[in-house]
Amino acid sequence: MPSFTSLAIPALYQTSRSFAPRSLAAMRQAQYSSKAKPEVVTFEEIDTLIHKKDQNVVLIDVREPGEVAQGIIPTSHPIPLANIQEALSLPDKEFEARFGFKKFSKDDEVIFYCRSGRRSGMAFDIAKQLGYKGVRNYSGSWLDYEAKAKGQK
């Protein structure tokens, strides 16, 4: 009588051979057909966004009010990092009353920025944990935007 191993190994080999090509093909198809945008935003994307005045993308500045007073990226809305978790958990009407703009849905594209990218990364993580799928991070943030925007003038 043949041993279990002599019967099992050829069967496993045949099984893995028959599934592997389909699995690999499915992975490649998902990789190339994905419509998801990268999680990190570039200056060029921000520049295009503000010049198009795209109402479908929400730009959130998570700096403190004193920093926001030094300048902002056009079309952005300030919500300090300390308030992000609470803000994203508020009901729509309460959010709008408190922050002065319509609350975005969990599927909307939302881009966070701060001074240098650290706090915006934290806001991005908080939003992801709360189930927001369309969030992105402008990792260059205000310093990158200010330097490159001045260079364009």
FENBEL-V900549 format. One record per residue. N is the residue number from 0. RES is the residue in one letter. SS is DSSP state (~ for helix, > for strand, _ for the rest). NEAR is the number of other ideal C-beta (glycine too) atoms within 12 Angstrom. Layout:
# FENBEL-V900549
n res ss near
N RES SS NEAR
N RES SS NEAR
This chain:
# FENBEL-V900549
n res ss near
0 M _ 5
1 P _ 10
2 S _ 9
3 F ~ 11
4 T ~ 10
5 S ~ 12
6 L ~ 13
7 A ~ 13
8 I ~ 14
9 P ~ 15
10 A ~ 15
11 L ~ 16
12 Y ~ 14
13 Q ~ 13
14 T ~ 14
15 S ~ 15
16 R ~ 14
17 S ~ 12
18 F ~ 14
19 A ~ 15
20 P ~ 12
21 R ~ 14
22 S ~ 15
23 L ~ 14
24 A ~ 14
25 A ~ 14
26 M ~ 14
27 R ~ 13
28 Q ~ 12
29 A ~ 13
30 Q ~ 12
31 Y ~ 11
32 S ~ 11
33 S _ 11
34 K _ 10
35 A _ 15
36 K _ 19
37 P _ 16
38 E _ 25
39 V > 23
40 V _ 36
41 T _ 23
42 F ~ 28
43 E ~ 17
44 E ~ 30
45 I ~ 37
46 D ~ 24
47 T ~ 16
48 L ~ 30
49 I ~ 26
50 H ~ 15
51 K ~ 14
52 K _ 12
53 D _ 19
54 Q _ 15
55 N _ 17
56 V > 29
57 V > 33
58 L > 41
59 I > 45
60 D > 39
61 V _ 45
62 R _ 35
63 E _ 19
64 P ~ 16
65 G ~ 11
66 E ~ 23
67 V ~ 23
68 A _ 11
69 Q _ 16
70 G _ 19
71 I _ 27
72 I _ 39
73 P _ 18
74 T _ 26
75 S > 31
76 H > 32
77 P > 34
78 I _ 38
79 P _ 26
80 L ~ 33
81 A ~ 18
82 N ~ 25
83 I ~ 36
84 Q ~ 21
85 E ~ 18
86 A ~ 35
87 L ~ 36
88 S ~ 20
89 L _ 20
90 P _ 13
91 D ~ 18
92 K ~ 11
93 E ~ 14
94 F ~ 25
95 E ~ 16
96 A ~ 14
97 R ~ 20
98 F ~ 26
99 G _ 12
100 F _ 21
101 K _ 15
102 K _ 26
103 F _ 31
104 S _ 19
105 K _ 19
106 D _ 15
107 D _ 23
108 E > 30
109 V > 42
110 I > 45
111 F > 49
112 Y > 50
113 C _ 39
114 R _ 30
115 S _ 22
116 G _ 25
117 R ~ 22
118 R ~ 31
119 S ~ 43
120 G ~ 29
121 M ~ 25
122 A ~ 40
123 F ~ 35
124 D ~ 22
125 I ~ 29
126 A ~ 37
127 K ~ 23
128 Q ~ 17
129 L _ 20
130 G _ 14
131 Y _ 32
132 K _ 20
133 G _ 26
134 V > 41
135 R > 33
136 N > 39
137 Y _ 43
138 S _ 31
139 G _ 30
140 S ~ 40
141 W ~ 35
142 L ~ 25
143 D ~ 29
144 Y ~ 38
145 E ~ 23
146 A ~ 15
147 K ~ 21
148 A ~ 22
149 K ~ 12
150 G ~ 11
151 Q ~ 13
152 K _ 7
